[in-house]
Amino acid sequence: MFTVTVLPTIEREFVHTGKVRWVFINLPLTSIHPNAMAAAEVAMCAARQGGTGGAGGGRFWQTHDALYQHQDDWAKLAEPRDELIKIAQRAGVDRDKLVACLNGGEARKEVETDAQRATRSGARATPSFYIEGGLLEGAPYTPDPMRHVLDSIYTVRTRATPTPPQ
């Protein structure tokens, strides 16, 4: 699973070093993962705690990672909300604020808007990546294929432009 096996390496080598700007867009595939929308809502509500809103703020990444690491605990539940809340709490999310956010419905609207934009942009699978305007669907099982693509782009982008002779 990309999020658990490959993403930590990409984050460490490319995102944290400033070589790549990583933007997360929700695309819950509820036809094959019925509880994906509920999980996405929890992650987006976590993003509102302790920082800026949206994916990337607050407790988003801690909750996102915890949800993936414990996916077997909630993915097949008929009612996953309580389990998702417990996982988010273990990731440092305030339960009362989380429940209030979930009940407010704003996170669901945000996830739905993300999914509509992703679909309009051509994404049909998760994960999907937009790299320099191109769409790459599916995930490598090791960091090497993505590392190769990102290193190549970074090298081209940062190569010094030769000065024309005078």
Secondary structure, 3 states (H helix, E strand, C coil): CHHHHCHHHHHHHHHCCCCCCCCCCCCCCCCCCCCHHHHHHHHHHHHCCCCCCCCCCCCHHHHHHHHHHCHHHHCCCCCCHHHHHHHHHHCCCCHHHHHHHHHHCHHHHHHHHHHHHHHHCCCCCCCEEEECCEEEECCCCCCHHHHHHHHHHHHHHHCCCCCCCC
